[in-house]
Amino acid sequence: MSSDQGPLRPGNPKPWNDPRVRSLVFQIIAMAAVAWVGYTLFQNTITNMESRGIKTGFGFLNETAGFGIIMSLIEYNETMTYSRTFLVGLTNTLLVSGLGILFATIVGFIVGIARLSTNWLVAKLALAYIEIFRNVPLLLQIFFWYFAVLGNLPGPRQATEVAGVAFLSNRGIIIPKPVFESGAGWMGMTLVIALIVSTTLVIWARRRQAATGRIFPAFPVSLALILGLPTLVYFLTGQPIGWDIPTFGTFRFTGGITAIPELGALLVALTIYTATFIAEIVRSGITSVSSGQTEAALALGLPPRRVLRLVVVPQALRVIIPPLTSQYLNLTKNSSLAVAIGYPDLVNVFMGTSLNQTGQAVEIVAMTMAVYLTISLSISLLMNIYNRAVALEER
């Protein structure tokens, strides 16, 4: 028997029986629920703030901050606005994060390779370093370097002198400050040109070696270009860069550049702690490369150093880079622990002092979260681009 509507065709199910339609409907409902919850929370927050007489908006950024900051990479004083304090905190955060990533990568790669050394003492020392510093909380390490090490350095009057131009005390390390005069821009342009030429030369040398087997000394030539050309321009332009040497006055040092102990303690702790995880990532990446690759390279007569640099590490990078990205992100976020020792990063300066003075909690917290989100996404993007660049192409 057949119904008046005709038989149902398996190829044309009812919309409520189509998995794709149901999936789309459920996604729309979920997004609508999330949007409704977010809107409700926003409205409740605005209502509660207005009932307490708390003003909203970002107009406070144009108000005078009225407080000092012990370290600033850009010009700042108490008469400047809260927007300037935001920039000061941001640059200080980028400084310690960037230096931490650089130093942690160097230390991590060295320790990770040392873990695989055939020298028993070197391998055990690397293992001890990893096990000790990886299992001590980062905050305790920051306190250790700040209070126990840097805090016990001599005062400014008894500062340790280094070659008569740098001084180390419990106020930090003070080094000469470069003073740029007319003509220094030519040196900068020359350095940029030398870097571009050197990079092009290295790429050409690698392609030439892959095609013909002939080796071109790209590294010494590039080093000579990077160091030699700016030096030549330096003398040709009349030595346009001078140095402001620090000197000790009645109570403190004047001149030069001061790296405060808070920066040193935070940077050392972040570097040592993160390097332990990077070392294990490097070790696992190297061990993932087949031993046959090493044996084949050694059979060709390559020395162990070149085998590691040209054969093992390039293949290990495929395994190393993804977890390495996570460690870079962790280091950047862990830099917010600077508030514990008073380093003027974004959390300390902007989300701490500025928030306490203005009461603009929602705006300041939102801006701080947006900054860390942007930094993290930028690091992920750059590392993903590099990961694709070193990935092996299937043919």
C-alpha positions as a printed Julia matrix, in Angstrom:
395×3 Matrix{Float64}:
  0.0    0.0    0.0
  1.14   3.57  -0.63
  0.14   6.67   1.25
 -1.24   9.83  -0.33
  2.08  11.57   0.21
  4.04   8.89  -1.62
  6.94   6.79  -0.35
  9.85   8.43   1.52
 13.07   8.51  -0.46
 16.22   7.5    1.46
 18.21  10.11  -0.41
 16.02  13.0    0.78
 15.54  12.7    4.57
 13.42  15.1    6.51
 15.38  18.18   7.73
 15.16  17.08  11.38
 16.68  13.73  10.39
 19.62  15.26   8.49
 22.78  15.2   10.7
 24.18  18.3    8.97
 21.04  20.32   9.63
 20.87  19.18  13.26
 24.55  20.02  13.75
 24.03  23.51  12.32
 20.95  24.11  14.47
 22.73  23.01  17.66
 25.69  25.25  16.86
 23.4   28.23  16.32
 21.63  27.52  19.62
 24.95  27.18  21.47
 26.28  30.44  20.0
 23.06  32.22  20.87
 23.24  30.91  24.45
 26.86  32.06  24.82
 25.99  35.48  23.38
 23.02  35.8   25.74
 25.12  34.87  28.78
 27.83  37.32  27.76
 25.34  40.11  27.17
 23.65  39.42  30.52
 26.96  39.5   32.38
 27.92  42.73  30.61
 24.63  44.42  31.46
 24.79  43.27  35.09
 28.35  44.57  35.39
 27.43  47.97  33.94
 24.37  48.21  36.19
 26.29  47.3   39.33
 29.09  49.75  38.5
 26.61  52.58  37.9
 24.81  51.82  41.17
 28.12  52.2   43.0
 29.01  55.4   41.19
 31.91  53.84  39.26
 32.35  55.48  35.88
 33.0   53.37  32.79
 34.9   53.92  29.59
 38.51  54.49  28.59
 38.64  58.22  29.28
 40.89  57.59  32.27
 43.75  56.83  29.88
 44.09  60.57  29.24
 44.33  61.44  32.94
 47.63  62.17  34.67
 49.09  59.09  36.36
 51.0   60.91  39.07
 53.33  58.06  40.08
 56.86  57.1   39.13
 58.18  53.9   37.58
 61.64  52.62  38.47
 62.45  51.42  34.95
 61.22  52.55  31.56
 62.47  51.85  28.06
 60.6   54.89  26.79
 60.47  58.41  28.17
 58.23  58.65  31.23
 57.64  60.85  34.26
 54.9   61.41  36.84
 53.14  64.07  34.77
 52.32  61.68  31.94
 49.02  59.85  31.44
 47.82  56.36  32.21
 48.11  55.5   28.53
 51.84  56.12  28.91
 52.02  53.8   31.91
 50.34  51.16  29.76
 53.07  51.54  27.13
 55.81  51.44  29.77
 54.43  48.22  31.25
 53.97  46.72  27.79
 57.55  47.45  26.67
 58.95  46.09  29.93
 56.9   42.91  29.5
 58.09  42.5   25.91
 61.69  43.09  27.04
 61.79  40.37  29.69
 59.75  37.97  27.54
 61.94  38.44  24.48
 65.21  38.13  26.39
 63.85  35.17  28.33
 62.88  33.33  25.14
 66.31  33.99  23.62
 68.38  32.92  26.64
 66.13  29.97  27.55
 66.42  28.64  23.99
 70.22  28.88  24.04
 70.57  27.29  27.49
 67.92  24.67  26.74
 69.59  23.53  23.51
 73.0   23.33  25.18
 71.69  21.33  28.16
 69.52  19.11  25.96
 72.5   18.17  23.79
 74.65  17.71  26.92
 72.08  15.19  28.21
 73.04  12.96  25.28
 76.79  13.42  25.7
 78.97  10.31  25.85
 80.87  12.01  28.67
 79.37  10.6   31.9
 80.06  13.72  33.98
 78.58  16.14  31.43
 75.43  14.03  30.99
 74.89  13.67  34.75
 75.43  17.39  35.4
 72.84  18.21  32.72
 70.44  15.71  34.28
 70.97  17.19  37.76
 70.34  20.71  36.44
 67.06  19.63  34.85
 65.77  17.67  37.82
 66.64  20.37  40.36
 65.34  23.49  38.65
 62.36  21.86  36.95
 60.94  20.67  40.26
 61.34  23.93  42.2
 58.39  26.35  41.77
 59.22  29.31  39.58
 58.07  31.85  42.17
 60.53  30.42  44.72
 63.33  30.66  42.19
 62.47  34.3   41.55
 62.6   35.0   45.3
 65.91  33.13  45.59
 67.67  35.14  42.88
 66.18  38.42  44.05
 66.6   38.21  47.83
 69.36  35.65  48.37
 71.67  36.47  45.45
 71.15  39.96  44.07
 69.97  41.31  47.43
 73.31  40.43  49.02
 75.45  42.33  46.53
 77.42  45.32  47.9
 75.88  48.78  48.02
 76.6   51.51  45.47
 79.63  52.83  47.39
 81.24  49.38  47.39
 80.02  48.44  43.91
 82.09  45.91  41.96
 83.84  47.68  39.11
 84.21  46.0   35.72
 86.94  47.47  33.49
 86.22  50.93  34.88
 83.07  51.36  32.78
 80.48  49.05  34.39
 79.42  48.66  38.03
 77.55  45.89  39.84
 75.71  46.53  43.11
 72.42  45.77  44.85
 70.92  48.61  42.8
 71.58  46.62  39.62
 74.22  46.66  36.93
 75.13  49.98  35.33
 76.74  49.95  31.88
 77.78  52.71  29.44
 75.02  54.27  27.4
 75.55  54.83  23.67
 75.14  58.4   22.5
 74.16  58.7   18.85
 75.27  61.76  16.94
 74.89  62.96  13.38
 75.91  60.21  10.97
 74.89  57.28  13.17
 71.97  56.59  10.86
 74.38  55.6    8.12
 75.75  52.89  10.38
 72.25  51.56  10.97
 71.53  51.48   7.24
 74.83  49.72   6.6
 74.06  47.12   9.26
 70.64  46.41   7.72
 72.2   46.05   4.25
 74.91  43.75   5.65
 72.25  41.55   7.3
 70.25  41.3    4.06
 73.35  40.48   2.0
 74.51  37.92   4.58
 71.13  36.19   4.66
 71.04  36.04   0.86
 74.59  34.69   0.83
 73.78  31.92   3.31
 70.71  30.84   1.31
 72.72  30.82  -1.92
 75.55  28.84  -0.3
 73.15  26.17   0.98
 71.45  25.78  -2.39
 74.83  25.64  -4.13
 76.06  22.98  -1.74
 72.88  20.93  -2.22
 73.21  21.13  -6.0
 76.97  20.71  -6.47
 78.33  19.49  -3.13
 80.82  22.37  -2.98
 81.02  24.25   0.33
 81.23  28.03   0.46
 82.44  29.65   3.73
 79.2   31.59   4.19
 79.48  32.02   7.96
 82.91  33.75   8.14
 82.07  35.89   5.12
 78.73  36.92   6.63
 80.37  37.66   9.98
 82.96  39.82   8.23
 80.21  41.74   6.41
 78.1   42.29   9.54
 81.03  43.46  11.65
 83.29  44.98   9.02
 80.97  47.19   7.0
 79.41  49.1    9.96
 82.88  49.49  11.49
 84.21  50.94   8.24
 81.28  53.37   8.04
 81.84  54.25  11.71
 85.3   55.6   10.98
 84.37  57.13   7.62
 81.57  59.18   9.22
 83.81  60.51  12.0
 82.91  58.1   14.8
 79.3   59.29  15.33
 78.64  57.03  18.34
 79.96  57.99  21.75
 79.54  56.5   25.21
 78.1   57.96  28.39
 80.24  56.33  31.1
 78.5   55.99  34.52
 80.12  57.78  37.46
 79.36  57.65  41.18
 78.2   60.92  42.71
 77.4   61.73  46.3
 74.73  59.09  46.83
 74.18  57.29  43.53
 75.49  56.65  40.06
 74.79  59.1   37.25
 74.94  58.41  33.53
 74.9   55.09  31.76
 72.09  52.57  31.64
 70.87  50.81  34.76
 69.47  47.27  34.61
 67.54  47.02  37.88
 67.96  43.86  40.03
 64.26  43.04  39.6
 64.89  42.56  35.88
 67.96  40.43  36.53
 66.26  38.16  39.05
 63.16  37.67  36.9
 65.18  37.06  33.72
 67.54  34.56  35.35
 64.68  32.63  36.97
 62.6   32.51  33.79
 65.62  31.44  31.75
 66.78  28.68  34.1
 63.29  27.32  34.75
 62.06  27.3   31.14
 65.39  25.97  29.84
 64.85  22.74  31.78
 61.71  21.97  29.79
 63.31  23.05  26.52
 66.27  20.76  27.25
 63.99  17.75  27.57
 62.18  18.75  24.37
 65.5   18.97  22.54
 66.66  15.64  23.95
 63.47  13.87  22.89
 63.61  15.49  19.47
 67.18  14.36  18.87
 66.49  10.81  20.06
 63.54  10.63  17.66
 65.95  10.81  14.72
 66.92   7.36  13.5
 70.42   6.29  14.53
 70.94   5.2   10.95
 71.02   8.84   9.91
 73.92   9.53  12.28
 75.77   6.39  11.25
 75.38   7.22   7.58
 76.67  10.75   8.09
 79.66   9.52  10.09
 80.36   6.95   7.37
 80.61   9.8    4.86
 83.4   11.29   6.95
 81.51  14.17   8.55
 82.78  15.14  12.01
 80.3   14.71  14.9
 79.79  18.47  15.21
 78.69  18.78  11.59
 76.58  15.64  11.85
 74.65  17.21  14.71
 74.25  20.57  12.98
 73.55  19.41   9.42
 71.83  16.04   9.84
 70.36  15.49  13.29
 69.05  18.89  14.43
 67.28  19.78  11.13
 65.3   16.53  11.33
 64.69  16.87  15.06
 63.16  20.32  14.6
 59.97  18.71  13.3
 59.49  17.19  16.75
 60.98  20.06  18.74
 59.09  23.09  17.43
 55.47  22.32  18.47
 56.22  21.77  22.2
 58.83  24.53  22.04
 56.06  26.94  21.07
 54.17  25.99  24.22
 57.22  26.77  26.35
 57.57  30.2   24.74
 53.94  30.89  25.57
 54.42  29.67  29.14
 57.47  31.9   29.62
 55.58  34.95  28.37
 52.68  34.31  30.72
 54.96  33.41  33.64
 56.62  36.82  33.3
 53.53  38.21  35.06
 55.02  36.82  38.3
 57.2   39.94  38.18
 54.62  41.6   40.43
 55.99  39.51  43.32
 59.33  41.38  43.32
 58.19  44.72  41.95
 59.46  44.55  38.38
 57.4   47.16  36.49
 55.77  44.93  33.88
 52.25  45.35  32.51
 50.55  43.49  35.38
 52.44  45.42  38.07
 52.28  48.92  36.59
 48.95  48.92  34.78
 46.83  46.24  36.42
 48.3   47.02  39.82
 49.04  50.69  40.49
 46.88  52.17  37.74
 43.88  50.02  38.67
 44.17  50.91  42.36
 44.24  54.64  41.55
 41.47  54.73  38.95
 39.19  51.85  39.94
 38.63  51.03  36.26
 38.87  47.31  36.88
 36.89  46.06  33.89
 38.69  48.21  31.33
 42.2   47.62  32.72
 41.76  43.86  33.12
 40.29  43.63  29.62
 43.21  45.58  28.12
 45.75  43.43  29.97
 44.08  40.2   28.86
 43.97  41.48  25.28
 47.71  42.24  25.37
 48.67  38.77  26.58
 46.29  37.19  24.08
 47.83  39.21  21.24
 51.39  38.35  22.3
 50.55  34.65  22.57
 48.82  34.56  19.19
 51.75  36.4   17.61
 54.26  33.9   19.02
 52.11  31.0   17.83
 51.82  32.52  14.35
 55.57  33.07  14.0
 56.41  29.59  15.29
 53.84  27.99  12.97
 55.36  29.83  10.01
 58.81  28.61  11.03
 57.47  25.1   11.54
 56.14  25.02   8.01
 59.46  26.37   6.71
 61.49  23.54   8.25
 58.98  20.77   7.57
 60.08  18.04   5.17
 58.35  18.15   1.81
 56.82  14.89   0.61
 57.52  14.15  -3.01
